[in-house]
């Protein structure tokens, strides 16, 4: 089950408008990791697909 993103954040206000966000370091690092994962997925979107049976075969060969 995917986790719900409900970070504990504080906002820095300037002239009554939120201009920055402060969040816990762990949540920031998790967001960076998620962003990296999405970038990898996007960069591989045009790669050919490999059938599951082929993946299993390759894994058995390298085990």
C-alpha positions as CSV (number, residue, x, y, z in Angstrom):
1,X,0.0,0.0,0.0
2,X,1.5,3.4,-1.0
3,X,2.2,5.7,1.8
4,X,0.3,8.9,2.0
5,X,2.4,12.0,1.8
6,X,1.5,14.1,4.8
7,X,4.7,15.8,5.7
8,X,5.0,17.9,8.9
9,X,5.9,21.2,7.4
10,X,6.3,24.8,8.5
11,X,6.0,27.7,6.1
12,X,8.0,30.9,6.0
13,X,5.7,33.8,5.2
14,X,6.7,37.0,3.5
15,X,4.0,39.7,3.3
16,X,1.4,37.2,4.1
17,X,2.4,34.8,1.4
18,X,4.1,31.4,1.8
19,X,7.6,31.8,0.3
20,X,9.4,28.7,1.6
21,X,8.8,25.4,3.3
22,X,10.7,23.8,6.2
23,X,10.4,20.0,6.5
24,X,12.2,17.3,8.4
25,X,15.5,16.1,6.8
26,X,14.3,12.5,6.5
27,X,11.2,13.6,4.5
28,X,13.3,15.8,2.3
29,X,15.7,12.9,1.6
30,X,12.7,10.6,0.8
31,X,11.4,13.2,-1.6
32,X,14.8,13.5,-3.3
33,X,14.9,9.7,-3.6
34,X,11.4,9.6,-5.1
35,X,12.4,12.3,-7.6
36,X,15.5,10.4,-8.6
37,X,13.4,7.2,-9.1
38,X,10.9,9.1,-11.3
39,X,13.8,10.6,-13.4
40,X,15.2,7.0,-13.9
41,X,11.7,5.8,-15.0
42,X,11.3,8.6,-17.4
43,X,14.7,8.1,-18.9
44,X,13.9,4.4,-19.5
45,X,10.4,4.8,-20.9
46,X,11.5,4.0,-24.5
47,X,13.6,0.9,-23.7
48,X,12.2,-2.4,-25.0
49,X,10.3,-4.5,-22.6
50,X,11.6,-7.9,-21.5
51,X,9.1,-10.7,-20.9
52,X,9.0,-12.0,-17.3
53,X,10.0,-15.5,-18.5
54,X,13.2,-14.0,-20.0
55,X,14.0,-12.1,-16.7
56,X,13.5,-15.4,-14.7
57,X,15.8,-17.2,-17.2
58,X,18.5,-14.6,-16.8
59,X,18.3,-14.6,-13.0
60,X,18.7,-18.4,-12.9
61,X,21.8,-18.1,-15.1
62,X,23.4,-15.6,-12.8
63,X,22.5,-17.4,-9.5
